[in-house]
Amino acid sequence: MTDIRLSVALITRNRPDSLRRCLKSLRSQDVQPYEVIVSDDSEQAFTQENRSLAERFGCRYIAGPRRGLYANRNFAALQCEGSHVRTMDDDHTFPPGHFGQCITAVHGDPKAIWTTGEAGLIDGKIQARADTATQLHCPGVGGPVGDPDDNWAISDGSTIYPREIFDSGLRITENFSYGPSYLEFGAYLYHHGWRSRCISGAWVEHHLDPTIPPRNDAISRLYASLCFNLYFRPDAVLLCRYLLAILVRNPGLVTRLPGLLSLAHKRWSVAHE
């Protein structure tokens, strides 16, 4: 597979200033992607400015489905025409040479899923940095990878997928608007025979907004933990431990548990038939 065409599936919502900063950084790269799709989930007050920005920076603008972050992620990927799909968020910027690193990695193994590290910035200053993406662990959250060349890590806004994944019908679950359920996608793909690899030395700059309060992602975390402990790496002891830990802190989720179990079964049972 030598014809590598890297499409960017950039999602945005209500943040034209962030989108402008992201696109300016992207277009300053010495190696450019095959195409950039901007999928806009914004309220109407922001759509015209976002459309103008996309057009100014030579991108294809499309209206998003407005069903949450992960629905927009799937939708944007399906609009891409390249051989590979690179996810992107509007609050990211990129160090010099970033896209060259990414395309070199894809050429080296076109069948792999490729991920990058991330640096969290506030007011332009790095607050924390992770050298690699994280993979799903039994508590339903991300943890370290064991082997950078054979793992199920996913970096939600900075992962390169072979387009074949989406063409085959595999999707990020859209039942949660945010939270670590995206990590379940990495485990789900790994179980379907797809391997993630980390691009050594590659990372994105994630511009954090300290004014946005943290959201309770307990239901997404519970779902991810159920999938891990019931199907991906079955372990009854760990299942009970983390199920109880999450429900004790979030007792209101008890009524949601049957639906989550049904959702996990419908999604994962096909992979285990």
C-alpha positions in Angstrom: 0.0 0.0 0.0 2.1 2.9 -1.3 -0.6 5.5 -2.1 -1.0 7.1 1.3 -3.4 10.0 1.3 -3.9 11.4 4.8 -7.3 13.1 5.4 -7.9 15.3 8.4 -11.3 14.9 10.1 -11.5 18.1 12.3 -14.5 18.6 14.5 -15.5 21.9 16.0 -18.3 23.4 18.1 -18.9 27.0 19.0 -15.2 28.0 19.1 -14.2 30.0 16.0 -11.1 31.4 17.8 -9.8 28.0 18.6 -10.6 26.8 15.1 -8.7 29.7 13.6 -5.6 28.9 15.8 -5.8 25.2 14.9 -6.1 25.8 11.1 -3.3 28.4 11.1 -1.0 25.9 12.9 -2.0 23.1 10.6 -1.3 25.1 7.4 2.1 26.2 8.7 3.3 22.5 8.6 5.9 21.8 5.9 4.0 18.6 5.0 0.3 19.0 4.3 -2.5 16.5 4.5 -4.4 15.3 1.4 -7.5 17.1 2.6 -9.0 18.8 5.6 -12.7 18.2 6.5 -14.2 20.6 9.1 -17.3 19.1 10.6 -19.1 21.8 12.5 -21.5 21.0 15.3 -21.9 24.6 16.3 -25.0 26.5 17.1 -26.2 28.7 14.3 -24.6 31.9 15.7 -21.1 30.4 15.0 -21.6 28.5 11.8 -21.0 31.3 9.3 -17.7 32.4 10.9 -16.6 28.7 11.0 -17.5 28.2 7.4 -15.6 31.3 6.4 -12.5 30.1 8.4 -12.7 26.7 6.7 -12.8 28.2 3.3 -10.1 30.7 4.0 -7.7 27.9 5.0 -8.6 25.7 2.0 -10.8 23.1 3.9 -14.1 21.5 3.1 -16.8 22.6 5.5 -19.7 20.4 6.4 -22.5 20.7 9.0 -22.1 18.2 11.7 -24.9 15.9 12.9 -25.3 17.6 16.3 -25.6 14.4 18.3 -22.5 14.8 20.4 -18.7 14.6 20.2 -18.4 10.9 19.1 -21.2 11.1 16.6 -19.5 14.0 15.0 -16.2 12.1 15.1 -17.7 9.2 13.1 -19.5 11.5 10.7 -16.4 13.5 9.9 -14.4 10.3 9.2 -17.0 9.1 6.8 -16.7 12.3 4.7 -13.0 11.7 4.1 -11.7 10.5 0.8 -8.2 9.6 1.7 -6.7 6.3 2.5 -6.3 7.2 6.1 -8.2 9.4 8.5 -6.6 11.6 11.1 -8.8 12.8 13.9 -8.4 16.4 15.1 -9.9 18.8 17.6 -10.2 22.6 17.2 -8.2 23.3 20.4 -5.1 21.6 19.1 -1.9 23.1 17.5 1.2 21.3 16.2 5.0 21.4 16.7 7.1 21.9 13.6 7.4 18.7 11.5 4.4 17.0 13.2 2.7 15.9 10.0 5.9 14.8 8.4 6.4 12.4 11.4 2.8 11.2 11.0 3.0 10.5 7.3 6.3 8.8 7.6 4.9 6.5 10.3 1.9 5.6 8.2 4.1 4.8 5.2 6.1 2.4 7.5 2.9 0.4 8.4 -0.2 1.4 6.6 -2.3 -1.2 8.3 -1.7 0.1 11.8 -3.6 2.6 13.8 -1.2 5.4 14.8 -1.4 7.6 17.8 0.5 10.6 19.2 1.3 12.0 22.6 -0.1 15.2 24.0 1.0 18.3 25.9 -1.7 20.3 27.9 -1.2 24.0 27.7 -2.8 26.9 29.6 -2.1 30.4 28.3 0.6 28.9 26.1 2.5 27.2 28.9 2.8 23.5 29.1 1.2 22.1 32.3 1.6 18.4 31.6 2.8 16.1 28.8 2.2 12.5 27.9 4.6 10.9 25.5 2.1 8.4 24.2 -1.7 8.0 24.0 -3.3 5.8 26.7 -5.1 2.5 26.4 -8.2 1.3 28.2 -7.7 -0.4 31.5 -10.0 -2.3 33.8 -11.3 0.7 35.8 -12.7 2.1 32.6 -10.0 4.8 32.2 -6.8 5.2 30.2 -3.5 3.9 31.4 0.0 3.3 30.0 0.7 1.1 27.0 2.8 -2.0 27.5 4.3 -2.1 24.0 4.4 1.1 21.9 4.2 -1.1 18.7 1.4 -3.4 19.8 -1.4 -1.9 21.9 -5.0 -0.7 21.8 -4.3 3.0 22.7 -6.5 5.8 21.3 -5.8 9.5 21.4 -9.3 10.8 20.9 -8.3 13.9 18.8 -5.0 12.7 17.4 -5.3 9.2 16.0 -4.7 8.0 12.4 -7.0 5.2 11.2 -6.9 3.3 8.0 -10.0 4.3 6.2 -10.8 0.6 5.8 -11.9 0.6 9.5 -14.8 2.9 8.9 -15.6 1.4 5.5 -16.1 -2.0 7.3 -18.8 -0.5 9.5 -16.7 -0.2 12.8 -17.6 3.0 14.7 -16.9 4.8 18.0 -19.9 4.2 20.1 -22.2 7.3 19.9 -24.2 6.6 23.1 -22.1 9.0 25.2 -21.4 12.6 24.4 -18.0 12.7 26.1 -15.8 10.7 28.5 -13.5 7.6 28.3 -15.9 5.6 26.2 -13.7 6.6 23.3 -11.0 4.3 24.8 -13.3 1.4 24.4 -13.0 1.9 20.6 -9.3 1.1 20.8 -10.0 -2.2 22.6 -12.9 -3.0 20.3 -10.7 -2.5 17.2 -7.9 -4.5 18.8 -10.3 -7.4 19.3 -11.2 -7.1 15.6 -7.6 -7.5 14.6 -6.5 -3.9 14.4 -3.3 -2.9 16.2 -2.4 0.6 17.5 1.1 1.9 17.4 2.6 5.0 19.0 4.5 7.5 16.8 7.7 8.1 18.7 8.4 11.7 19.5 5.1 13.0 18.0 2.7 15.0 20.1 0.0 17.6 19.8 -0.5 20.8 21.8 -3.9 20.7 23.6 -5.0 24.2 24.6 -6.9 23.8 27.8 -9.6 26.2 29.1 -9.4 26.4 32.9 -12.8 28.2 33.0 -14.7 25.1 31.9 -15.6 23.0 34.9 -14.9 19.2 34.8 -17.9 17.0 33.8 -19.0 13.9 35.5 -18.1 11.1 33.0 -19.1 8.3 35.4 -21.6 6.7 33.0 -19.1 6.6 30.1 -16.4 5.2 32.5 -18.8 2.5 33.8 -19.6 1.4 30.2 -15.9 1.2 29.3 -15.1 -0.8 32.4 -18.0 -3.2 31.7 -16.7 -3.8 28.2 -13.1 -4.3 29.4 -13.9 -6.7 32.3 -16.8 -8.6 30.6 -15.5 -9.0 27.0 -12.0 -7.7 26.3 -10.2 -9.1 29.2 -12.8 -11.1 31.2 -12.3 -11.0 34.9 -15.2 -11.4 37.3 -13.2 -10.2 40.3 -12.2 -6.9 38.6 -15.7 -6.6 37.2 -17.2 -6.6 40.6 -14.5 -4.4 42.1 -14.8 -1.5 39.6 -18.6 -1.9 39.2 -19.0 -1.3 42.9 -16.5 1.5 43.1 -18.2 3.5 40.4 -21.7 2.8 41.7 -20.9 3.7 45.3 -19.7 7.1 44.1 -22.6 7.5 41.6 -25.6 5.6 43.0 -27.9 7.1 40.5 -26.3 4.9 37.8 -27.8 1.8 39.3 -30.9 2.3 37.2 -28.8 2.7 34.0 -26.9 -0.5 34.6 -29.2 -2.9 32.7 -29.2 -0.6 29.6 -25.4 -0.4 29.7 -25.0 -4.2 30.0 -27.4 -4.6 27.1 -25.4 -2.1 25.0 -22.1 -3.7 25.8 -23.5 -7.2 24.9 -25.0 -6.1 21.6 -21.7 -4.4 20.6 -19.2 -7.0 21.8 -21.1 -10.3 21.3 -20.5 -10.2 17.6 -16.8 -10.0 18.1 -17.0 -13.2 20.3 -19.3 -15.4 18.2 
